[in-house]
Amino acid sequence: MILNSSPATYASINGDLVYVAYSVNSTDPTKLNYKYVGELFIGGVKVFTSKVFPRPDNSRGIFNFGAVIREYVAAKLSPVSGIKAQELGQGAFAIDVVLKIKEEFSGTIGAVVMTDSTRTFTNQYDSVLTLNKPQSNRPLTINLFFTNNRYYLPYFATTTVAFNVVIAGNTKIITPAVANSIQLINISPGAINADYPGSLTSATNSYTVALGGVTYTVNLICEPIYTNYTLHFLNKFGGFESMCFSKVSRESRELERKEWQQPEYRVNSAGIMTLDENGILHEQSSTFAVKSKKKLSISTDLLSDQEYTWLAELVTSPLVYLDGLFVTPVKITNSSYEVKKYINDKLTNLMLDIEFGSVTKSQFR
């Protein structure tokens, strides 16, 4: 039994993860009703068994475990204070998988005839991970406000070897707990001052963040006159990033009413018809209850071509959070996105519509 092909290291769990096996027994006419039996192990536990007949054209057994493996990975934003905000490891960013193959013929499944090496797959799509570097397509210049407390940059650590984040003149040593993890680095002024009190003040104009051979320049700009909404989103590499929406915003409510209709008159116990009670007309169209859902329209500052390209990852992200007193999951409701270019449109800003998941209910009648 041999494997002719298998998924590449760090292949995406969001696509096909195809193994191709071959055994000379698949062409043996004495091996009746021959099948390849693939057993998938995650964390040392068998989670799935697949049986496939040999292909008639080449006698190979083809297994595609993509849909199975991605059920065991789920990203979630759960940060703590400070520069090292979160680690996305096994089951959140990466997953280690082992395939064992058996053979079945004449109604009997035999012993394991091949055990593949452990393979690591990741929760990214349409991208190539750069090892031990930040995982972002954002520009190297970032505009922030001194009052920002959460602003994330993801870093892919392939080992548990410590690495340095040189931030605002301080060196933060980050030691991953597990290999092949996303280290979520909080580069906001609030996080820096939490770990290194007094490093930044309201008079600070800028600072740099250097990690993995990449240096970002963070400019601290004047506090906005509008409410600043910061969105955190799962990017295409499988880590969380942030973007400020600090220009005009508008809040609205989507309403749903349940109503019933009544006659304009009432008949009392004496059989007298009335149109009012103490001068107050009787209800005709009555509201039983009202549901409301909060929505926001938010907008960024003027964007560069690179920012427009990068923020396509925000509008296509399946996981978006709105920063505030609590970090709240939200949904972007825009149905299209145009990657604007300066040569065509000059400088423009991005406007997004977001919707909250919670529904508020009024009193019931």
N, C-alpha and C positions, 0 to 999 in steps of 0.2 A: 504494500500500500504506500503510495506517495501522494504528496500534494503538488500538483502542477502549478497552482497559483493560489495566492492568499492576499488579503488586504494589506496595504502598506501601513507601516507604523504611523500612528496619529491620524489614521484615516477618519473621515467624518462618520459619526453614527447616524447622521441625517440623510445618508445616501445608501447605496448598495454596499454590503460587506460580503463579498463573494469568495468562497473557497471552492477549488476544483480538485477533486480527488480521483485517483485511478488505481485500480487493482486488476491484475491479470485474471482474477476469479470472475470478474464481470463478464468475460467472454467465454467462460467455461460452460459448455452446454449441460454438464452434469450438475451444476450449481443452480437448481431450479428456483425460479422467482427471486432472483438475486436483487438485493437492495444494499445501498450504502446507508449506514446508520451514523448520523452525526450527533454527538452529545456535547452540548455547550455548557461550560463551567464558568461561573463568575464568583469570585471570592471563595473558590474551592467547593462550591455547591453547584450541583447539576441543576440548571434552570430550564433547559429545553432539549427535546430530542426530535430530530427530523430524519425521516426515512425517504430516500429518493431512489428511483430506478435509474440505471445507467442510461445516458443519452443513446439513442439508436445509431447516431452517426459517428460517435467517437468513444462510446462506452464509459464516459466520465460521469462522476457523480458531482452535481453542482448544488451547493448550499448557499443561500443568501440569508444571512442572519441580521441584516440591518434593522428590520422592523422589530425584531426581538430584543436586540441589544439596547436600542434607544429607550426602551421601556424601563431600563435600570439606571437612567441618568436624568436628573432633574436639577437645573440650576435654580438658585434662590438667593436673593440679596438679604444678607443677615449680618451687617457690619457691626464692629465695635468702634469705640473712639480711638483716636491716635492714628499714626501714619499707616501701620499695618492694620487694615480694616477687616480683612476676611481672607480665608484660604478656601478655594474651590478645588477639592481633590477628587478622590474616588467617589463616583456616584453623583457628583455635582459638575465636574468638567471632564474627567477622564474615566475610563473603565478598562480593567484588565480582564482579558478573556482567554480561555484555553479550550481548544476543540479536540475532542477524542473521537476516533472513528472506529466503528465496528462493522461487521458484515452480517447480513442476514440472507440465508438461502435455505430452501427446503423447510421453511417455517421455523427455523432456529436462528437466534441471534448469538453470535460468537463473542469471544473476548475482545478486548481493545487491541487493535492491530496497529494503530498509529496515534501518538499523542503529539500535537503541535506545540510549539513553544508559546509562551505567554505573549499575547499581543495587546498593545495599548491603543485604544481608539478614543477620539475626543469629540466634544460637543461643539464643533465648529461647522461652518459650511462655506463653500465657494472661496476658500482661502488656503494659504500655506502658512503654517505656524513657523515663526522664527524662534529658534531655540534660545532660551535664556535672555530674552529681550522683551520690551513692552509689546503688547499685542494691540496695536491701534493704527488706524489710518488717519488720525487727526493731525492737523498742522502742529509744528513744533512751538508755535507761539500761542499762548492761552490767555484769555482775558478773564480775570476773576474779580470778586469783590472781597474786601477785608472781612465782611460778615459771613462769607461762605464757610460752612463747617463740614460739608461733605462734597468731595469732588474726586472722582475715582479714575485711576489709570491701571489697567491690568498688565501683569508681568507673568510670562510663562517660565516656570522653573522646572527643569527636567530632572533635577536631583534634589537632595536635601542639603546640599552645600550652601552655606550662608552667602548672601550677596549684599552689597552696600547700596543704599539709596542716599545720595548726597543731595540734601534739600535745604535750601535757604542757609547754606553754610554749615549745616549739621550733617553728621554721618549716622544714618539709621541702619543698623545691621538687621537684616531680615533672614530668619532661618526657617525654611519650609519644613513642615512636619512630615510631609509625604512627597515623593517624587512625582513628576508630571502633574503639577498643580498650577492653577492660576492664583497668583498673589495679588490681592486687590490693594493698591496703594492709594491712600487718601492724601492728595497733594494740596488740600485746602489750607488757608491760614489757620482756621480753627484747629485742624489736626496737628499742624506743626507746633502751634503754641501749646497744645495739650501735652505733647511729648517734650518740647523744649520751650518752656515758658519765657515770654518776652522776646522771642526771636523776631517776631514781626509786630509792627505797630501800625496804627492808622496812617502814619507818615511814610510807611514803606511804599516804594514805587514798583518794585519788581523783585523777583528772586528766581533762581534756577532749580530745576529738578533733574538730576543725572542718574540713570540706572541702565545697566546693560549696554553701555556704550552710546546711549542716546540721551541728548540733553534737551529739555524743554525750558522755555522762558515763560514765566508767569508774570503778566502785568497786572498790578492791582489798580483798577480804574475807579473813577468816582462812583459812589453809591448811586443806584438808579433812582429816578423820581417815580418810576412805576414799581409795582411789586415784582420782585425777582423770583421766578419759578425755575427751580433746577430739576431737570429730568435725569434719572439714572436708567440706563438701558443695557440689555444684553447685546453685545456686538457680535459680528460675524465670526470672531475668533473664539467666542465662548466666555469672555470676561465682561465685566460691567464698566461702562464709561459714563461720563456726565456731560451735560450741556446746559448753559444758562439761557433762559428766556426772560429778558429783562426789559422788554419794551411793552407796548400797549397790550393789555389783556382785558378780556371781557368774560364775566361769569353769567351763565344762564341756567335755567331749569327746564327740563322736559317734564311735562305734567300729564298725568293720566287720571281722569275722574270716573267714578262709578256713580250713576245717578238713577233716580226713579221719578215717575210723574204721578201727580195726584190731581183731583178736581180742585177747582178754585173755591168750592164751598165745603162746609162741614155741617153735619146735622147733629144737634146735641141730644141729650137724653129726653128732652121734652118734645122732640120732633121739630124743633125750630132750625131752619137753615140759616147759616151765618156766612159772611164773607170775610169777617175779621174777628179778632179777639182783643178787646181793649184798644182798638184802633190799629192793631197790627194785622195786616192781611195774612191769610193762610198761605202757607207754602204750596206751590204747584210743582215746579221743577226743584227737586231736592237732591243734595249731594250726600252720598253714603260715606265716601272717603276719597282722599286724593293721594296719589303716589307722585313723588318727584325724584328726578335724577339730576345730579349736578353735572354741569359741563363747563369747560373753560376753553376759550380761544386765546392762545398765547403767541408771542412773537419774539424773535431773536433780534440782536443788533445786526448791522450790515455784515454780510458773509462773503468770504472769498470763494473762488472756484473750488479749492480743495475742501473747504468746509461743507459746501453743498454736496460734493461727492461722498464725503465721510458720513454726513447726516442721513444719507439714504439707508444706512444701517439702523438708525433710530426709527424711521417710519416703517421699516420692515421687521423691527424687533418684536418677538412674541411676548417679551417681558419688559415692561416699562414701569418705573416708579416716579412719583412726584414727591420731592423733598418738602419738608415742613416740620411742624411740631412732631408729627409722626411721618414715617416714610410710607406713602400710600400707593398700592398698585393701581394703575390707571390703564386705559385703553386709548390708543390713537385711532380716531375715526375717519381720518382723511382717506379717500379711496384712490388717490393718485399722488404722484410726487414728480416734480420737474427739477432736474439737475441744472440749475441756471449757471450761465457763464458770463463773466464780465464783458466779453467782447460783444455779446448779444444783448444783455439786459442792464449793463452797468452794475452798480452796487445795489443789491436788494436784500431784504430780510426774509426769513422763513416764518410762516404762520401755520400753526398746527391747532387742530381741534382735539381735545382730550375729553374722555368721559370717565366718571367715577363708577365703580362697581356697585356701591351701596345705593339702596333705594330707601328714601324717607317716606314714612306713612303718616298721614294726619290722624286726628281722632276719628273713630268709627261712630256712626250713628245708628 
